[in-house]
Amino acid sequence: MDYKYDVVNYNKNIPATVMRLNLSSDTHKTELQWHREPEIVFVVEGKSECCRNGESRIVDQDDFIIFNSEDVHLVRPVDGTSCSLLCVNFSIEYIRMFCKSIDSMLFDDGDNPAVHAEIIDVLRQIASVDINSDYSPLIQISYINKLYYVLLTKCVHFKRLSGNPASPRRDFSYAKTAIAYINENFKHEISLDEISGVVNLSPSYFSKYFKNVTQVSFSEYLANLRLENAINDMLSYNTTVSTAAFENGFANVKSFITQCKKIYNCTPAQYKKRLLSRKRDKLEA
């Protein structure tokens, strides 16, 4: 089977995809993702929990994390907080015009304080661009090119030959296939036997493997993914609790309520009311 992963689309006038995200832990995403393009996530405000290839770290305000090509990753606010992020997805084809070996490269600042500070300075400049200006692409292009220059001249590590990869340190091929399948089919029943069969592993081995590489069990990942999509349906479409439960893969309303209490310490209806109240308070402030 062929499972899709994230495809990054580019503005042809800008040699990267630049996104600004404002996230709240109230509705944060649990969905793991990966894509061919390397990416830098810069925390403009707040703190972000970043999971990369099964390992988590907290990225503070005015700091960044690099995700290399096909790193399995997740970015979300620290529990109980919100954060503002700048995400820069590289254009491999653009970089290839200057560096033919881009497909063999990994980026890492090597814990070099001077290089780390230099990258932060460029990211601050990208974040400061007024995106509402008709001419903002002109300055964005210059900053992105400067970012590429710093990374290519000071942060490059080459992958080893195939069969002996330098990164990631764990085998994520099965996890990627499983995650893609779960993300596409979470609205339907997915058993441990079914998902382990998708990747041709025994259920017991897959269960241990999945938790080892993602730091969460298969059942927890599936339940949390269903929960957040169900809550978002209630917020965005005013969906009832029962409809949100059944349309997002929960076996019954009780299991939806139980999962919501486990994660948010309240029922789905109470949680929706809490989020709407916070939204009103912010608008009135």
HUJOWO-V337238 format. One record per backbone hydrogen bond with DSSP energy under -0.5 kcal/mol. CO is the residue of the C=O (numbers start at 1). NH is the residue of the N-H. If there is no record, write none. Layout:
co->(CO,CO)
nh->(NH,NH)
This chain:
co->(1,6,7,10,11,14,15,16,17,17,19,19,21,21,23,24,25,33,34,35,38,39,40,40,41,42,42,43,45,47,48,48,49,49,50,50,51,52,55,57,57,58,59,60,63,65,66,67,68,71,72,73,74,76,78,81,83,84,84,85,85,86,86,87,87,88,88,89,90,91,92,93,94,95,95,99,101,102,104,106,109,111,112,113,114,115,116,117,118,119,120,121,122,123,124,125,126,129,130,133,135,135,136,137,138,139,140,141,142,143,144,145,146,147,148,149,150,151,155,157,161,170,172,173,174,175,176,177,178,179,180,181,182,185,187,191,192,193,194,195,196,197,202,203,204,205,206,207,208,209,210,211,217,218,219,220,221,222,223,224,225,226,227,228,229,230,231,232,233,233,234,240,241,242,243,244,245,245,246,252,253,254,255,256,257,258,259,260,260,260,261,267,268,269,270,271,272,273,274,275,276,277,278,279,280,281)
nh->(3,8,9,12,14,16,91,18,19,89,21,87,23,85,83,27,28,73,6,70,90,67,42,88,65,44,86,62,84,78,50,59,51,76,52,57,74,55,52,50,59,60,48,63,43,41,68,39,71,73,53,33,51,49,81,25,23,44,45,21,87,42,88,19,89,40,90,17,92,95,96,97,97,98,99,102,104,105,159,157,112,113,116,117,118,119,120,121,122,123,124,125,126,127,128,129,129,131,133,136,138,139,140,141,142,143,144,145,146,147,148,149,150,151,152,153,154,155,108,106,164,172,176,177,178,179,180,181,182,183,184,185,186,188,249,195,196,197,198,199,201,200,206,207,208,209,210,211,212,213,214,215,221,222,223,224,225,226,227,228,229,230,231,232,233,234,235,236,237,239,238,244,245,246,247,248,248,250,249,256,257,258,259,260,261,262,263,264,265,266,265,271,272,273,274,275,276,277,278,279,280,281,282,283,284,285)
